[in-house]
């Protein structure tokens, strides 16, 4: 698995229009991608957990991920670094995707209905 892109910080407007930031790491293994959102300590706005559908939609659009790849070729990870309150966490997030014609391209899709699965560590390969 190779790290192919880092967006740090990724700026987004959270709930109520507040300014928010996170880190986005994009890994590639063959034709598959792992996209990881990391909550940054200095994000004082909407968390990556509360804004997960919007973040996945934004990044899928930014990276121009084809609709057919969203289900089978992309793994989405939510990452919280260790802090004084808890240890480091990784969760795989799966979404359903629906057409979103108001976005940039006609083929755009919007993430919906996230489901989280806790992982014991950062994945070392994309399955």
C-alpha positions in Angstrom: 0.0 0.0 0.0 1.5 3.3 -1.1 0.7 6.8 0.2 -0.1 8.8 -3.0 -1.6 12.0 -1.7 -1.9 14.0 1.5 -4.3 16.9 2.0 -3.3 18.6 5.2 -5.2 20.5 6.1 -8.4 19.8 4.2 -10.7 22.8 4.9 -14.5 22.3 5.1 -17.5 24.2 6.3 -19.1 22.2 9.1 -22.5 22.5 10.6 -23.6 26.1 11.1 -21.0 27.2 8.5 -18.1 26.9 11.0 -14.6 26.6 9.7 -13.2 23.0 10.1 -10.1 21.1 9.2 -8.9 17.5 9.0 -6.1 15.6 7.3 -6.9 13.3 4.4 -4.4 10.6 3.4 -4.9 8.6 0.2 -3.3 5.2 -0.2 -3.3 3.0 -3.3 -2.8 -0.7 -3.8 -3.3 -1.8 -7.4 -6.7 -0.5 -8.4 -7.9 0.0 -4.9 -7.7 3.0 -2.6 -7.8 3.6 1.1 -8.9 7.1 2.1 -8.3 8.1 5.7 -9.8 11.1 7.5 -7.8 12.2 10.6 -9.3 14.4 13.2 -6.8 17.2 13.9 -6.3 18.5 17.5 -6.8 22.1 16.3 -10.1 21.5 14.6 -12.5 23.5 16.7 -15.5 22.9 14.4 -17.6 19.8 13.3 -15.8 16.5 13.9 -15.0 14.1 11.1 -17.4 11.6 12.7 -20.3 14.1 12.6 -19.5 15.2 9.1 -18.4 11.9 7.6 -21.0 11.7 4.8 -20.2 15.2 3.6 -16.4 14.6 3.8 -16.6 11.3 1.8 -18.7 13.1 -0.8 -16.3 16.0 -1.0 -13.2 13.8 -1.3 -14.9 11.4 -3.8 -15.7 14.5 -5.9 -12.2 16.0 -5.5 -10.5 12.8 -6.5 -13.0 12.2 -9.3 -13.7 8.6 -8.1 -16.0 6.8 -10.6 -19.3 5.6 -9.3 -18.5 2.0 -10.0 -15.4 2.2 -7.7 -17.2 3.7 -4.7 -18.5 0.4 -3.4 -15.7 -2.1 -4.4 -12.5 -0.2 -4.8 -12.4 2.4 -1.9 -12.0 1.7 1.8 -12.8 4.7 4.0 -11.1 5.1 7.4 -11.8 7.5 10.3 -8.7 8.1 12.4 -8.4 9.8 15.8 -4.8 10.2 17.1 -4.1 9.4 20.7 -4.7 12.2 23.2 -4.8 12.7 26.9 -8.4 11.2 27.0 -8.1 8.1 24.8 -5.8 6.0 22.7 -5.5 6.1 18.9 -8.5 4.7 17.1 -9.2 3.5 13.6 -12.7 2.8 12.2 -13.7 1.6 8.8 -16.7 3.5 7.5 -19.0 2.1 4.8 -21.6 4.2 3.0 -24.5 3.8 0.6 -24.2 6.1 -2.4 -26.9 8.0 -4.2 -26.9 10.3 -7.2 -26.2 13.9 -6.4 -26.9 16.0 -9.5 -26.2 19.3 -7.8 -22.5 18.6 -7.5 -19.8 19.5 -10.0 -20.3 16.6 -12.5 -23.4 14.8 -13.6 -22.0 11.5 -12.5 -21.4 12.6 -8.9 -22.6 10.5 -6.0 -23.4 11.5 -2.4 -22.5 9.3 0.6 -25.3 8.4 2.9 -26.1 6.1 5.9 -22.6 5.6 7.3 -21.8 2.4 9.3 -18.7 2.2 11.5 -16.6 -0.9 12.2 -13.8 -0.5 14.8 -10.4 -1.7 13.7 -7.6 -2.7 16.1 -5.0 -0.8 14.1 -4.3 1.1 10.8 -4.8 -1.4 7.9 -1.6 -2.4 6.2 -3.3 -3.5 3.0 -6.5 -2.8 1.1 -8.9 -5.8 1.1 
